[in-house]
Amino acid sequence: MVAKNRKQTGKSPATQADRDKSPLVSPAGKSAVRRAGREGRAPSGAHPNGLSGARHKLGLSPSAAAKLGLTLLLAALSGYLHWYHLFQLFENDRHFSHLSNLEKEMAFRTEMGLYYSYYKTVIDAPSFLDGLHMIMNDRLTEHPLVINTLKRFNLYPEVVLASWYRVYTGVMGYFGIPTKMCWSINRGEGLSPVDSCEGMGDPAYFYVTCVFLLNGVMMSLFFVYGSYLSGSRLGGIVTTVCFFFNHGESTRVMWTPPLRESFAYPFLVLQMLLLTYILRTRHPSRTAMVALGISTLCFMLPWQFAQFVLLTQVASLFASYILGYLSAPKMQSILVTHMITLGVCFVLMFGNSMLLTSFYASSLVSIWAIIALKDRFAQVFRPGVIIWVMQGLAWVGSTVLLKFMLSTVLGASDDAHISGLIKSKFSSYKDFHTLMYTCAAEFDFMEIETPVRYLKTLLLPINMLVVAFIAWRTIQDVVRYLRGGKASVKNDNDDASGSEVIAKGEFVYHSLQLVAFAVLAVLIMRLKLFLTPHMCIMASLICSKQLFGWIGEKFKHQVVVFAVMAAMAVNGVSNLQAQWGIIGEFSNLPQEELLNWIQDNTRPDSVFAGAMPTMASVKLSTGRPIVNHPHYEDAGLRERTKLVYSMYSRMPGDAVKRNLMKLGVDFFVLEDSWCTRRTRPGCSMPEIWDVEDPQNVGNVPLCTHMSRNSRPHFTTVFSNDIYKILKVPKVTKDLR
């Protein structure tokens, strides 16, 4: 147990009730509800104000306004519950409110620590602009290079949160309002006490709170999304319940707040909701298209992987267009929106070439060209399956060709590892970089336990049923079209069957998107974060009258839906209880010793190298320059890391020393676990190196020698149970 003793901070003292209060419970504030009075009444004939004014402007009847209000209220409740759930899980897992600043930083492992370090840089700088200049001219992350980390690492979330934090603390300080309470934590076991702060004035507390609030808003969007797609508020409830019952498969934000997906995915939910509105609307307005573009931009800016998700979206829309469920003008409007958004993102990312050389960018151009040449296709090929197949082949061929042409012309190779990763999934191909990915569980194929968990909560059976109904109706349309009968698969500008086609087009698109997400999740387990939430969205369609109206009148249909949710709750509640039962307390004394030693015994310009996760912590907590880090998407960084990781190969010590000296490394952080850890056969670091260095196969790994005695190549200057710091000799004249 840890004991908290209040520490004087020069701010207003706290009461005993404040001290005992859970950090997860918001402080009581003033009620925003106004009592009705005579002053609130509008005179007869005056323009309505307040809720009645809003209802008047929206053109809603009183009953429609009440239904909309109820929907928004339920959405807000869903969002609050998710925010509280995330914060509770995070607090239970780490006891975050009791950690010192150093422990909070250590809790952000691997690339999380790298991202958080730039947030810390901006808030610690003399001014916001100084901090922005520092991260755009960074000299610490890839010593001795100077890089624009805002361009390389998608750091807009950190920039925004740092600006908000500076404004928040500045305003609160101006009015003398305390923003945090600090305590002295007695850690026991002979350890020295540490200071711990909680409240929005603490940088780490502010950061994770904003992340969880954003993901609370995401759950509100999920409720609205499910309600809108299914045409029933009950559909929103089904979506929300499914998400909570499958929470461990749906998100990992409660364990890894700083990851890019934590910021990007909520905007994808908004983007897909807006896309659904556009697909449902016969003639969507320019405002809707602008909103789609802005939400797409907000999804792309925080995450380099967003382009692959948008590729599946465009492909699903194109398939809907080929089948006739999406008109050419609407498809072209969506493509133009994507193109403009991609261009804006390219500018805001300072010309990041990965955006232009992506399959997503090439696919947009290819589909645009195919639609523009649709009359030529109609002249050359017979209507029906042949023209559909030829359009699909033209899209695949032109996209691949254009992508590799652009990569060659622009000399971009940063995404070359993606091709290698895909190739390794379908063949025996492997190299150092693909093994670095595939040996990690999250980049392996989906584990068999995942679909089993879907089965237990009935999420998979419900989705199979929904997709089967949509597929059956689509097949009926296709067969009727091919037989030359009156097709319901036609342009949605045709008033005769436009509404029917639009409704089916929504369902067809969402089914195709589900299939695309399923393929991604099967190939790379980490990507089930797209599959599971979309399955929750599709589950809302059991409330759709268009698909399941045959069950009976409204009451009977609702009874069936509630019975299904009750069956889902049998295992779903158990899943939630298992999450609530995760109780832990973060502690990493060996790494704390390492970081404190570095801080106290090395120069500020000493250069470090080592395992990627540890280097992120070294940069974050000590501010020392590093030569490699966990952001593995850059070709140059991959080669640097390969040189650093030669320490875990079977090469001779002098060759490894020469590699480190050329990189300008002063100290190497050696971890025995990286020498012996083996996630599965062929996945220990020495075995990975055997693929690249066959001539030394059979030799004892160098890291094994170094753990026993680092001489004559290096000098051990620090050692504990986990870490050993090796001093690297300076570069000699013959190496220059």
N, C-alpha and C positions, 0 to 999 in steps of 0.2 A: 504494500500500500504506500501511497505517497501522501505526505502531509503538506497542506498549504498554510503558509503564514503570510499575513498581509504585509506588503512592503509599501512604505510611504513613497508616493510619487509626486507629491506637490499638488495633487488634484483634490477635488472634493472627496471626503472620506465616504466609505461605503458602509452600509448598515449590515447587521448580521444576516438579514434576509437577502441582501444583495450577494453576500458571500456564498450563501447556500443555494442560490438560484442556479438552475441548470443553464449552461451557455446556449442550449438549443432552444430555449423558450424566449420569444421576443418580449421585451419589456412592455408593460402596459402603457398605452398612449391614450391620447384624448380621442374620444369617439368622433367619427366623421358624420354621424347622423344628426340632422337638424330637426328640432321639434317643429311640428306644423304650427303655423300662426297666421294671423290675419295678414301680416306683411308678405307672406308667401303667395297670396292669391293674386292672380293676374286680373286686372279689371276687364269687364266684359268688352269683347271686340278687340282687345290687345293681342299682339302677337304672342303665342305661347312660349314659355320659358321652361328650363329644366328638362325633366324627362319627357313631358308632353311636347316640348319644343323639338327635342331630338326625334321623338316618334313622328311628329309632323314632317320634319325634314326628310326622314327615311321613308315616308309614305306608308307607315305601318298602322294597321288597325290595333285597337287596344289589346285584343287577344293575341295578335302576332307579336306585339311589343312585349307582352307578358311571357310568351314562349321564348323569345330571344333573350329576355332578362334571365329566365330560368336556365337557359343553356349556358350563358356567360357565367352565372353563379356556380353551376356545377363544374364548369371548366376551371374557374378560379379555385374551387375547392380541390379539384384533382391536382392542380399545380402546387397548391400549398402542401398537400399530403406528400407529394413526391419530393418537394424540397426538404420537408422535415425528415422523411425517410432517408434521403441521401445523407443529410447532415448527421443523423443519428448513427447510421452505419459507419460513417467516416470517424466519428468521435469514438464509438465503441471499439473500432479496430485499432486505433492509434493512441487513444486518450490524448488527442491533439491539444486540447485546452491546457494540459499540464506540461507540455514540452517546452524546453528552452528554444530560443531562436535557432541555435545550431542544430538541435534535434529536429525541429520542424523542417529545416533545410535538408537534413539527411533523409527525412521521410520522403522527400521528392527524389526518388531513385531514377537512374538512367536518364533518358531524354527529358523527363519531367524536370529534373534539376537544371538541365541546360536551358530550357525555356524560362523557368522561373528566375534564372540568373539575370536575364535581360530586364525583366520586370524590376528586380532589385537594383540593377544599374540605373534605370531611369528614375526611380524614387529616391535613390541616394545621391543623385547628381545635384549640383548647385541649382540648376533650373531644369524645367522639362525639356527645353530646346537643347541644353547641354547634354542631357541624357540621351535624347534622340540622336544627336551627333555622335555620341560615343558608341551606340549600337550600330550606327551606319558606317562607322570607321573603326571596327573592332580589331584590336591587336592581340587579344588574349586567346581566342578560340582556336585558331589555326596558326600558331606562331611559326615563322615570323611574318606570315601573310596578313594583309589588312583587308578585311572582307566586310561587305554590307550584310549584316545578319538579318536585317529586315527583308532583304531580297531572298536570302537563302533559306530562312527558317520559318517563314510565314508568321511573323511575330506581331501582327496587328492587334491580336487580343491583348498581349502584354503592354503594348503602347497605350491602348485605350484604357485598360485597367489602371496603369500607372498614372495616367493623366487624371482619372477619376479619383484615385487615392490622394494625389497631391491637392486637388481641389477640395476634397472632403476634409482632409486634415487641416488645410489652410483655413477654410471657413469655420470649422469647429474651434480651431485655435484662436481665430479672431474674436469669436464670441465667448471664449473661455469655457467651452463645453468639453468635459473630459470624454475621450474616445476609447479609452482602454483602462483596464485595471491590471496591475502587475503584482506578482506574488513571488515569494521565495519558496522554492520547492526543495524539500528535504528528500533526497533520493535514497538514503540509507546505504547499506553495504559498504560503508567507508568512503562513499563518493561525496565530493563537495556539492553543496547546494547550488542550484541554478535559478536564474530569474525566468519566470514564465508570465506572459501577458495574454489576455484575451479581450476581445472587443474589436470593433471595426477599425480602431486606430492601429492595430497590429497588422503589419504588411501581409503576412501569411494568412491571417484570419480573414482579412478583407478579400484577398485573392480567392480563397476557396469558397467563401460565402457568395461571391459574385458568380462563380462557376455553378454552384448549386442552385442559385436563384434562376439563372438562365435555363438550367435543365428542369426547374420547376415550371417555367413558362412553356418549355417544350411539352410537358405533360398536358398543360391546358390546350395547346395546339392539337395534341393527339385526340383529346376529347372532342374538340370542334371538328377535326378531320374525320373521325369515325362517325360522328353525327351527320355531317354533311354528305359523306359518301353513301351511307346507308339510308339517309332520309329519315332518321329517327334518333332522338336523344338516347334511346336504349342502345343504339349502336355505339354511341360514344362511351356509354358505361361499359359495354362489352370490351371495347378497345382498351380502356383504362384498366379494367380488371385483368384482362389477359396480360397486359404489360407488367402489372404487379406480380401476378402469379408466376410469370416467367422472367422475373427481374434479373436474375443472375445470368440469363442468356441474352438479355436485351441491352445491357449497358454495363460498363465498368467504371463509370465516372466516379462512383463512390470510393473506389480504390485508387484511381489515377486522375485526379482533377486537372492537372496541367496539360494532359495530352491534347493534341490538335482536335481530335474527334469530339472532345467535351465542348468545344466552342463551335465547331462547324455543324454537327449533326442537327441541333435545334433549328438551324436555318434551312436545312434540307427538308425537314418536316413542313416548315412554312412554305417552302418552294413547291413541294409536291401538293400541298393543299391548294395553293394558287393555280397550279397546273390543272388540278381536277376541276376547279371553277372554270378555267378557260376551255377545257374539253367539254364541259357541260353547257357552256353558253354558246348560242348559235353565232353571235357576232361579238366577241369579247372586245372591250374598250381598250383604248391606248393606255389608260391608267392601269388596267389589269396587266398589260404586257410590261409596263414600267415596273410595277410591283414584282412581277416574276423576275425581271432582270436584276433588281436590287437584291432580292432574296438569294438569287443564284450567285451574285457577287459576294454576298456575305457568307455564303457557303464555301466559295472557292478561296477567298483570301486567307482564312486561318489554316487551311489544310492542303498539302501538296497532293494528297490522294483523291481529292474531290473530282479531278478530271476523269478518273476511271469510273466513278459512280455516275457522273453525267453522261459518259459514253454509253452506259447501259440504259440510261433514260432515253437518250436520243435514238438508240437502236430499237427500244420498245415502241416508241412513237412511230418510227419509220415502218416497223412491222404492222402497226395499226393502220398506217396510211396505205401500205401495199394491199391490205385486205379490204380497203375501202371504208374503214370506220373513221377516218380522219381526212378531211378535205385538203386539197393541195394548198389553197390560200392560207388556211389555219396552220398547216404544217410549216409553210414558208415563214409565217409570222413568228412562230416559235423558234425556228432556226435563226432568223434575223436577231431575235432577242438574245439567243445564246451567243451569236457571233459578236454582237456589240458588247455583251458582258465580258466575253473572253478578251476582247481588245482593251476594255477598261482595266481588267485585272492585270493584263500584261503591262500596262503603263504603271499601275500602282505597285506592281512587283518589280519595278525598275528593269523591265526587259528580261525577265526570267525566261530563258529559251525553252525550258521544259514545257511551258504552256503552248508554244507554237508548234513544237515537234511532237506533241502528244497525239495518240490515236483519236482523242476527242476532237481536237481541232481539225484533223484531216477528215474525220467522219462528217463534221458539219458541212465542209466544202463538198464532199462527195455526194451527200444526200441532196444538197441544194442543186447540184448539177443534174442528178438523176431526175428530180422533179421538173427542172427546167426542160429536160429532154423527154418528158413523158410522152409527147406526141410521136417522137421518133421511135420510142419503144413500141408504141401501139401500132405503128406502120410495119415494123420489122417482125414482131412476134404476135402470135395469136392471143387473144384475151383468155385469161384463166391461169392455170398453174404455171404454164411456161413463162409468161411474162412476169409472174411473181418471183419465180426462181431466178430469172435473168436479172431482175432488179436487185435481188439479194446478192447475187454473185458480183454484180457491178459495184455494189456498195463495199463488199469485203475487199475485192481486188483493188479498187481505186483508193480506198482508205489506207491499206497497207503500203501500196506503192507511193502514195503522196507522203505518208509519214516518213518512210525511209529516204525519200528524196529531200525532204525538208531537213532531216537530221544530218544528211550528208552535206547539204549546202551550208547549213548554219554551224556545222562541226560540233553538234551537241551529242554527248555520250553519257550524260548524267543518268538517263533512264535505261541504259543498256542492261543493267542488272534485272530489270523487269522482264525483258525478253528471255534472259537466262533462267529466271525463276519460273516463268510459264513453261519454257522448254523442259525444265527438270520435272515438272508435274506430269508430263506425258511421255517421258523417255528416261533413260538411265543417265542422262547428261548431269554432270556436277562439276563445279569448280569451287574455289575458295569462297567467293562471294555468295553463290547460291546456297552453299552449305551453311554459311553464317545465318542465312534466313531460315532455310528449311529445318535446321536442327533446333530452332526455337519452336516450342509447341504451338504458339499462336499463328505461325506461318505454315504449319503442317496441314494435312488434310483434316477435315472435320472429324472429330472423334465420334465413335458409334454411340457414346452415351448421350450426345446432344439430341439426336432424333428420338431416342428413348425418353428423354425428359419431355420433349414435345408431345409424345404419345400420352404420357402420364397426366399431363394437364389438358389433354384433348385438343391442344392447339393444332397439331398436325392433322388429326381427323377432320376437324372443322374446315381447315383450309383446303384439304383434298376434296371435301364435299362441295365447297363454294366454287373452287376452280373447275371441278367436274361439271357443275351446272353451266358455268360460263362457257367452257369448252364445248359442251353439247349444243348449246344454242349457236355458238360460232360455227361449228361444223354443219349444223342445219342450214345456216345462211350460205355457207360456201357451197354445199351440195346443190342448194336451190339455184344459186348463181350459175354453177357449172352446167346444170341441166337446162339452162336458158329460161328458167321461169322468172317470175317477178322477184327480183333480189331486194332484200332489205339492206344489203351491203351496197350503199350508194352514197353519193355526195350529200353531206349534211345541209347543203343549201336547198335541197329539195323539200318543200314544205310537206309533201305527202307523207313522207316517212322520216323526216329529219329528226324529230324528237326521239323516235325509237332508235335510230342509228346513233345519235349522240349518247343516249343512255348505255347502249351496248358498247360504244367506243370507250367509255370510261372503264367499264369492267374489263374489256379486252386489254387495254393498256395496263391496268393494275395487275392483271394476271400475268402478262408478259414481264412486267417489272419484277414480280415475285419470282418467276422462273430465273431471271437474270441474277437476282440477289442470291437465289439458292445455288446457282452455279458458282458464284464468287465465294460463298460460304463453304461449299464442299471443297473447293480448291485451297482456300486459305481460311482457317478456322476463325481468325481474328475478325473476319468480315461478316460473321454472323450478327454483328451489331446492326447491320442493315437488314438482314433476313428476318430476325425475330420480331422487331418492331413492325415490319411490313406485314408479317403474318398476323399480328395483333390488329392491324388496320383491316386486313382482309376478313378477319373473323367478324368484324362489325356487320358484314353483309348477310349474316344469318338473320338480321333484322330487316333486310330489304324486302319490300313488298314485290318488287319486280322479279326477284329471284325465288322468294319463298312465300309469295302470297297464296300459293295453293294450299298452305297449311290450314287456312281458315280465316275467320274474322280476326280483328285486331287483338281482342282479349286472348283468344286461343293461341295466337302467334306469340304473344308476350309470355304466356304461361310456359310454352315450349322453350323460349329463350332463357327464362329464369331457371328452368329445370336443367338446361345445359350448363349455365353458370354455376349452379349448385354442384353439379358433377365435377366441374373444373376445380371447384374450391377444395375438394377432398385432398388433392395433392398440392394445389396452389397454396393453400394456407400452410401446409407443411414446409414448402419452399421458403415462405416468408419467415416462419418461425426459425428455420435453419439460419437465415440471414441475421435475424435479431439475436440469435444465440452466439454470434461471433464476437467474442470479447477478448481484447488484447491490449497490450501497452507497448508502444514503440521504444526500443532500446538497441543501440548499436555501439557499444563501448569501444570495440576495436577500431571502428572507423572514426569515432570521436577522438581517440588517442592519436590516430594518424593525422587528422586534420589539425588538431592542436599543435602537434609536433611541427608540421609544415609551417603553420602560422608563426611559431616561435623561433624556428631554427633555420629558416631559409630566407634568402633575399626576395623582395617582391617581384623581381624580374627572373627568378629561377624558373626554368622550363620543365614541365612534367609530361610523362607519357605513361600509359598503362591500359588496363581494361577500360572500355568505353564508359560503362556505368560509373566507375570510380572517378574517371576524369571529369565527368559532369559535376560530381560533388566537390572535387578539388577546385574547379573554377568557381563554383557558386559560393563556397564557404571560405576560401582562402584568397581568391582573386589572383591566383598564380596563372601564368600563361600555360597552355596545353597545346599539344600537337595533334591530338585526335579526340573525337567525341562521339556520342551515340547517334547523331543525325547522319545516317549512312547513305543518303540519296545523292551525294555528290561524287563524281568519278574520282576527282583528286583526293578527296577525303578517304575513299575506299582504298586507294593505293597507299596512302599514309598509314592507315590502320593496319594494312597487310604487313608493312615494314615493322610497325611496332609489335604486332603479334608474332613476329618471327621469334620472339623470346619463348613462345610456347611450341616452337617447332623442334626438329631434331638437328638443326643446323649447328655448325661449330660456333663456339662463343665469340671468336674474333669477327665472324661475319655479322652476327647480330649486333655486336658492339659498333661495328662500322656503320650499320644502318642507322642506329640511334644517334651516333655522332654527326652523321650527315644531316639529320633532322634538327640538330641543335639542341638535343635533349640533355638536361643537367641531371635529372633524377627519374628513375623508372620505378613505378609502384608495382611490385610483384605480388600476386595472389596465388597461393598454392591451389586453391579450389579451381582456378581456371586451368591448372595443369592436370588435375585428376577428374574433374567433373565430366560426366558422360550421360547425356539425356537418353541416348539409345546407341546401339552399336554403330560405330563410324562417326560419332558426333562429339568425341572429345577433341580438344584443340590439337593435340599431336596427330590424331587421325585425320582431322580436316587438312592439316598441313601435308600429310602423306600424299594427298591428291595432287598438290602443287610441287612437292619436293620428293619425288620417288627415289632419287639417288641416296637419300639418307634414311630410308625406311629401315626400321630395325634398330636404329641407334636410340640410346636413352635420351629422352627429351631434355633440352637445355634447361628448362624451368626446374626439372628435378635436381640437376646439378646445382643450380643457383640456390635452391632452398636449403641445400646442405652447406655449400661453401661458394660464395660469389667470386672469390679470387681465382685466377689473376685478372679477369677481365673487368670486374666491377668491385666496388667497395660498399659493404652494407653499413648504412648509417642509422637505420631505425628498423626495429623488428618487434612484432607482437604475434599473437596466435594466428592472425589472419593475414596481415600485411607485412611486407618487407620492402624498404626503400633502398634501391641500389643507386649509388652515385656513378654517373657515367663520365669517363675521362673527357677532357676538352679536345676539340678538333686539333689535330696536328697538321703540320704544313703539307705533308704528303696527301692529306685528304682534301685539301682546298682546291 
